[in-house]
Amino acid sequence: MPKTARSKKQKPAKESSTEERIKEAARRLFTLKGFAATRTRDIAEEAGINLALLNYYFRSKQKLFDLVMLENFQQFIKGITVNFMDETLSFDQRIERIVEAYVDMLTRLPDLPMFILNEIRGNPSKIAAKLQMEIAPMRQNMFTQLITSNEAGKTNLEPFHFIANLIGLTVFPFVGRPILQRVTGVTDDQFQQYMQDRKRLIPVWLKAMLTPPK
């Protein structure tokens, strides 16, 4: 039988594997050292390939960084966008899903928030334009729901404060982990357990903040 024609968009497994190795190596080094201090030669060595092969897949460090940065941010906001755009969930269920998704993601990738914040602050314009396109649909959906709920008297919290509280309660413990552990004296195992506890606690706190005073 004749072989099935491979889609032009589908890449051979080896080629995809090499690209992913390069991106993962770049992600680790950009997170650890930042854009300016990371050389393409460093990325090639980290990925276990030669510099010529890296240049074959990614023509410049800037192009590779932009791709890694965008993918990182997409992963960072995915917990909000996917769950908040799910019309089958109640508002309370969306909060619970978002918090769970963030705690799980940041447990796996604890350096991700600081990397994103540092690089957006240092290179805002080009990345910001791409990120705006990712955020816009979710923001409109969420703001509309909150404003409508506020007007109906069901909730009493401005969208800005809701987002600030959601991100602060979920993300800050990972960003501030070194300080938190020193101040409280908790071990690494205890910290991980507390983060799991926050999956249950944060939705309770957020719902309390949203409830209008009697």
TORMAR-864170 format. One record per residue (C-alpha): residue in three letters; x, y, z. Coordinates in nm, 2 decimals, always signed. Each point is the difference from the previous one (the first is absolute). Layout:
{aa:ALA&u:X&v:Y&w:Z}
...
END
This chain:
{aa:MET&u:+0.00&v:+0.00&w:+0.00}
{aa:PRO&u:+0.13&v:+0.35&w:-0.07}
{aa:LYS&u:+0.12&v:+0.20&w:+0.30}
{aa:THR&u:-0.24&v:+0.26&w:+0.13}
{aa:ALA&u:+0.12&v:+0.35&w:-0.10}
{aa:ARG&u:+0.13&v:+0.19&w:+0.30}
{aa:SER&u:-0.15&v:+0.34&w:+0.06}
{aa:LYS&u:+0.23&v:+0.29&w:-0.10}
{aa:LYS&u:-0.05&v:+0.15&w:+0.35}
{aa:GLN&u:+0.10&v:-0.32&w:+0.18}
{aa:LYS&u:+0.36&v:-0.02&w:+0.09}
{aa:PRO&u:+0.21&v:-0.32&w:+0.03}
{aa:ALA&u:+0.02&v:-0.12&w:+0.36}
{aa:LYS&u:+0.38&v:+0.05&w:+0.01}
{aa:GLU&u:-0.04&v:+0.36&w:-0.12}
{aa:SER&u:-0.27&v:+0.08&w:+0.25}
{aa:SER&u:+0.20&v:-0.16&w:+0.28}
{aa:THR&u:+0.30&v:+0.22&w:-0.09}
{aa:GLU&u:-0.21&v:+0.32&w:+0.00}
{aa:GLU&u:-0.15&v:-0.09&w:+0.34}
{aa:ARG&u:+0.34&v:-0.07&w:+0.15}
{aa:ILE&u:+0.13&v:+0.34&w:-0.12}
{aa:LYS&u:-0.31&v:+0.18&w:+0.13}
{aa:GLU&u:+0.02&v:-0.18&w:+0.34}
{aa:ALA&u:+0.37&v:+0.08&w:+0.03}
{aa:ALA&u:-0.07&v:+0.37&w:-0.09}
{aa:ARG&u:-0.28&v:+0.01&w:+0.25}
{aa:ARG&u:+0.22&v:-0.12&w:+0.28}
{aa:LEU&u:+0.29&v:+0.24&w:-0.08}
{aa:PHE&u:-0.22&v:+0.30&w:-0.07}
{aa:THR&u:-0.17&v:-0.06&w:+0.33}
{aa:LEU&u:+0.32&v:-0.05&w:+0.19}
{aa:LYS&u:+0.22&v:+0.27&w:-0.16}
{aa:GLY&u:-0.24&v:+0.23&w:-0.20}
{aa:PHE&u:+0.01&v:+0.09&w:-0.36}
{aa:ALA&u:+0.31&v:+0.22&w:-0.01}
{aa:ALA&u:+0.23&v:-0.24&w:+0.19}
{aa:THR&u:-0.10&v:-0.30&w:-0.20}
{aa:ARG&u:+0.21&v:-0.08&w:-0.31}
{aa:THR&u:-0.12&v:-0.22&w:-0.29}
{aa:ARG&u:+0.30&v:-0.21&w:+0.06}
{aa:ASP&u:-0.12&v:-0.06&w:+0.36}
{aa:ILE&u:-0.34&v:-0.12&w:-0.13}
{aa:ALA&u:+0.16&v:-0.23&w:-0.25}
{aa:GLU&u:+0.22&v:-0.16&w:+0.26}
{aa:GLU&u:-0.29&v:-0.03&w:+0.24}
{aa:ALA&u:-0.21&v:-0.17&w:-0.28}
{aa:GLY&u:+0.29&v:-0.23&w:-0.09}
{aa:ILE&u:+0.03&v:+0.12&w:-0.36}
{aa:ASN&u:+0.25&v:+0.21&w:-0.20}
{aa:LEU&u:-0.05&v:+0.37&w:-0.06}
{aa:ALA&u:-0.06&v:-0.05&w:-0.37}
{aa:LEU&u:-0.30&v:-0.23&w:+0.06}
{aa:LEU&u:-0.15&v:+0.26&w:+0.25}
{aa:ASN&u:+0.04&v:+0.27&w:-0.27}
{aa:TYR&u:-0.17&v:-0.23&w:-0.25}
{aa:TYR&u:-0.32&v:-0.02&w:+0.21}
{aa:PHE&u:+0.01&v:+0.35&w:+0.15}
{aa:ARG&u:+0.17&v:+0.27&w:-0.19}
{aa:SER&u:+0.07&v:+0.22&w:+0.30}
{aa:LYS&u:-0.01&v:+0.01&w:+0.38}
{aa:GLN&u:-0.27&v:+0.27&w:-0.02}
{aa:LYS&u:-0.23&v:-0.22&w:-0.21}
{aa:LEU&u:+0.05&v:-0.29&w:+0.24}
{aa:PHE&u:-0.05&v:+0.22&w:+0.30}
{aa:ASP&u:-0.32&v:+0.14&w:-0.14}
{aa:LEU&u:-0.14&v:-0.35&w:-0.07}
{aa:VAL&u:+0.09&v:-0.12&w:+0.35}
{aa:MET&u:-0.13&v:+0.31&w:+0.17}
{aa:LEU&u:-0.33&v:-0.02&w:-0.19}
{aa:GLU&u:-0.04&v:-0.37&w:+0.08}
{aa:ASN&u:+0.08&v:+0.07&w:+0.37}
{aa:PHE&u:-0.26&v:+0.27&w:+0.02}
{aa:GLN&u:-0.26&v:-0.20&w:-0.19}
{aa:GLN&u:+0.05&v:-0.28&w:+0.26}
{aa:PHE&u:-0.02&v:+0.25&w:+0.28}
{aa:ILE&u:-0.33&v:+0.14&w:-0.11}
{aa:LYS&u:-0.15&v:-0.33&w:-0.12}
{aa:GLY&u:-0.12&v:-0.08&w:+0.35}
{aa:ILE&u:-0.22&v:+0.31&w:-0.01}
{aa:THR&u:-0.11&v:+0.01&w:-0.36}
{aa:VAL&u:-0.09&v:-0.37&w:-0.05}
{aa:ASN&u:-0.21&v:-0.01&w:+0.32}
{aa:PHE&u:-0.15&v:+0.34&w:-0.01}
{aa:MET&u:-0.12&v:-0.04&w:-0.36}
{aa:ASP&u:-0.17&v:-0.33&w:+0.09}
{aa:GLU&u:-0.37&v:+0.08&w:-0.01}
{aa:THR&u:-0.09&v:-0.33&w:+0.16}
{aa:LEU&u:+0.15&v:+0.10&w:+0.33}
{aa:SER&u:-0.15&v:+0.22&w:+0.27}
{aa:PHE&u:+0.20&v:+0.31&w:+0.11}
{aa:ASP&u:+0.10&v:-0.18&w:+0.32}
{aa:GLN&u:+0.11&v:-0.31&w:-0.19}
{aa:ARG&u:+0.21&v:+0.21&w:-0.23}
{aa:ILE&u:+0.19&v:+0.16&w:+0.29}
{aa:GLU&u:+0.06&v:-0.35&w:+0.15}
{aa:ARG&u:+0.13&v:-0.13&w:-0.34}
{aa:ILE&u:+0.22&v:+0.30&w:-0.05}
{aa:VAL&u:+0.16&v:-0.02&w:+0.34}
{aa:GLU&u:+0.06&v:-0.37&w:-0.03}
{aa:ALA&u:+0.16&v:+0.04&w:-0.35}
{aa:TYR&u:+0.23&v:+0.28&w:+0.12}
{aa:VAL&u:+0.12&v:-0.19&w:+0.31}
{aa:ASP&u:+0.07&v:-0.31&w:-0.20}
{aa:MET&u:+0.18&v:+0.19&w:-0.27}
{aa:LEU&u:+0.21&v:+0.21&w:+0.24}
{aa:THR&u:+0.09&v:-0.31&w:+0.20}
{aa:ARG&u:+0.15&v:-0.14&w:-0.32}
{aa:LEU&u:+0.15&v:+0.34&w:-0.12}
{aa:PRO&u:+0.06&v:+0.22&w:+0.31}
{aa:ASP&u:+0.24&v:+0.23&w:-0.19}
{aa:LEU&u:-0.25&v:+0.08&w:-0.27}
{aa:PRO&u:-0.17&v:+0.31&w:+0.15}
{aa:MET&u:+0.33&v:+0.18&w:+0.08}
{aa:PHE&u:+0.14&v:-0.07&w:-0.35}
{aa:ILE&u:-0.31&v:+0.15&w:-0.16}
{aa:LEU&u:-0.01&v:+0.30&w:+0.23}
{aa:ASN&u:+0.37&v:+0.07&w:-0.05}
{aa:GLU&u:+0.00&v:-0.03&w:-0.38}
{aa:ILE&u:-0.32&v:+0.20&w:-0.05}
{aa:ARG&u:+0.14&v:+0.28&w:+0.21}
{aa:GLY&u:+0.33&v:-0.01&w:-0.20}
{aa:ASN&u:-0.15&v:-0.06&w:-0.35}
{aa:PRO&u:-0.36&v:+0.13&w:+0.02}
{aa:SER&u:-0.10&v:+0.12&w:-0.35}
{aa:LYS&u:+0.04&v:-0.29&w:-0.24}
{aa:ILE&u:-0.12&v:-0.27&w:+0.24}
{aa:ALA&u:-0.28&v:+0.22&w:+0.14}
{aa:ALA&u:-0.17&v:+0.03&w:-0.35}
{aa:LYS&u:-0.01&v:-0.38&w:-0.04}
{aa:LEU&u:-0.12&v:-0.06&w:+0.36}
{aa:GLN&u:-0.28&v:+0.26&w:-0.04}
{aa:MET&u:-0.16&v:-0.23&w:-0.27}
{aa:GLU&u:+0.01&v:-0.30&w:+0.23}
{aa:ILE&u:-0.16&v:+0.19&w:+0.30}
{aa:ALA&u:-0.27&v:+0.20&w:-0.17}
{aa:PRO&u:-0.28&v:-0.26&w:-0.04}
{aa:MET&u:+0.04&v:-0.13&w:+0.35}
{aa:ARG&u:+0.02&v:+0.35&w:+0.15}
{aa:GLN&u:-0.32&v:+0.11&w:-0.18}
{aa:ASN&u:-0.19&v:-0.31&w:+0.11}
{aa:MET&u:+0.11&v:+0.02&w:+0.36}
{aa:PHE&u:-0.05&v:+0.38&w:+0.04}
{aa:THR&u:-0.35&v:-0.02&w:-0.14}
{aa:GLN&u:-0.09&v:-0.28&w:+0.24}
{aa:LEU&u:+0.13&v:+0.18&w:+0.30}
{aa:ILE&u:-0.15&v:+0.34&w:-0.09}
{aa:THR&u:-0.34&v:-0.17&w:-0.07}
{aa:SER&u:+0.02&v:-0.19&w:+0.33}
{aa:ASN&u:+0.09&v:+0.32&w:+0.19}
{aa:GLU&u:-0.29&v:+0.19&w:-0.16}
{aa:ALA&u:-0.24&v:-0.27&w:+0.10}
{aa:GLY&u:+0.13&v:+0.02&w:+0.36}
{aa:LYS&u:+0.13&v:-0.36&w:+0.00}
{aa:THR&u:+0.36&v:+0.11&w:+0.04}
{aa:ASN&u:+0.19&v:+0.31&w:+0.11}
{aa:LEU&u:+0.35&v:+0.00&w:-0.14}
{aa:GLU&u:+0.16&v:+0.20&w:-0.29}
{aa:PRO&u:+0.15&v:-0.22&w:-0.27}
{aa:PHE&u:+0.35&v:+0.15&w:+0.07}
{aa:HIS&u:-0.02&v:-0.11&w:+0.37}
{aa:PHE&u:-0.13&v:-0.34&w:-0.09}
{aa:ILE&u:+0.30&v:-0.06&w:-0.24}
{aa:ALA&u:+0.25&v:+0.15&w:+0.25}
{aa:ASN&u:-0.13&v:-0.23&w:+0.27}
{aa:LEU&u:-0.02&v:-0.31&w:-0.22}
{aa:ILE&u:+0.36&v:+0.04&w:-0.13}
{aa:GLY&u:+0.14&v:+0.13&w:+0.34}
{aa:LEU&u:-0.15&v:-0.29&w:+0.20}
{aa:THR&u:+0.10&v:-0.26&w:-0.25}
{aa:VAL&u:+0.33&v:+0.12&w:-0.15}
{aa:PHE&u:+0.17&v:+0.20&w:+0.28}
{aa:PRO&u:+0.08&v:-0.30&w:+0.23}
{aa:PHE&u:+0.21&v:-0.15&w:-0.28}
{aa:VAL&u:+0.18&v:+0.33&w:-0.08}
{aa:GLY&u:+0.05&v:+0.08&w:+0.37}
{aa:ARG&u:+0.08&v:-0.36&w:+0.10}
{aa:PRO&u:+0.36&v:+0.06&w:+0.13}
{aa:ILE&u:-0.12&v:+0.28&w:+0.23}
{aa:LEU&u:-0.32&v:-0.18&w:+0.11}
{aa:GLN&u:+0.20&v:-0.31&w:+0.10}
{aa:ARG&u:+0.26&v:+0.20&w:+0.19}
{aa:VAL&u:-0.27&v:+0.20&w:+0.19}
{aa:THR&u:-0.22&v:-0.29&w:+0.08}
{aa:GLY&u:+0.26&v:-0.27&w:+0.03}
{aa:VAL&u:-0.19&v:-0.25&w:-0.21}
{aa:THR&u:+0.19&v:-0.28&w:-0.19}
{aa:ASP&u:-0.02&v:-0.07&w:-0.37}
{aa:ASP&u:-0.25&v:-0.29&w:+0.06}
{aa:GLN&u:-0.21&v:+0.22&w:+0.22}
{aa:PHE&u:+0.00&v:+0.28&w:-0.26}
{aa:GLN&u:-0.12&v:-0.24&w:-0.26}
{aa:GLN&u:-0.28&v:-0.12&w:+0.23}
{aa:TYR&u:-0.11&v:+0.36&w:+0.07}
{aa:MET&u:-0.02&v:+0.06&w:-0.37}
{aa:GLN&u:-0.23&v:-0.29&w:-0.04}
{aa:ASP&u:-0.21&v:+0.13&w:+0.29}
{aa:ARG&u:-0.03&v:+0.33&w:-0.18}
{aa:LYS&u:-0.19&v:-0.17&w:-0.28}
{aa:ARG&u:-0.29&v:-0.03&w:+0.25}
{aa:LEU&u:+0.06&v:+0.32&w:+0.19}
{aa:ILE&u:+0.05&v:+0.26&w:-0.27}
{aa:PRO&u:-0.35&v:-0.06&w:-0.17}
{aa:VAL&u:-0.16&v:+0.05&w:+0.35}
{aa:TRP&u:+0.19&v:+0.32&w:+0.06}
{aa:LEU&u:-0.08&v:+0.14&w:-0.35}
{aa:LYS&u:-0.37&v:-0.09&w:+0.04}
{aa:ALA&u:+0.00&v:+0.19&w:+0.33}
{aa:MET&u:+0.15&v:+0.30&w:-0.16}
{aa:LEU&u:-0.26&v:+0.00&w:-0.28}
{aa:THR&u:-0.29&v:-0.02&w:+0.24}
{aa:PRO&u:-0.18&v:+0.33&w:+0.06}
{aa:PRO&u:+0.00&v:+0.13&w:+0.36}
{aa:LYS&u:-0.33&v:-0.04&w:+0.18}
END
